[in-house]
Amino acid sequence: MTNVIGSRNVIDACERLGVKRLVLIHGQAVEPVGAMGATNACELLTVASARRSRRPYVAVRFGNVLGSSGSVIPMFQHQLEQGRPITITHADATRFFMTIPRQSADPAG
């Protein structure tokens, strides 16, 4: 609820003050069962505000970190193994993937 209420407060302030652009950036939830719904609520608030204000307010979710515990890759692999299509949230959504850089044992890099 903290993220949803906090996002709502920021979005409302942006609308009141006429902020030209807003980018909501958030990470994927570690426990997706409950927190993903709240994260999605923040995205929906941002999109609704963009429509109301007719301003480029967007939401970006950093949840596709390859090798992380919240990576979507295992779900994609499971869907492919079952011969199912890969699920993308929305036809207009674009997925980008990032990697976690490995730490070198050498302090010099």
Secondary structure, 3 states (H helix, E strand, C coil): CHHHHHHHHHHHHHHHHCCCCEEEEEECCCCHHHHHHHHHHHHHHHHHHHHHHCCCEEEEEECCEECCCCCCHHHHHHHHHCCCCCCCCCCCCCCCCEECCCCCCCCCC
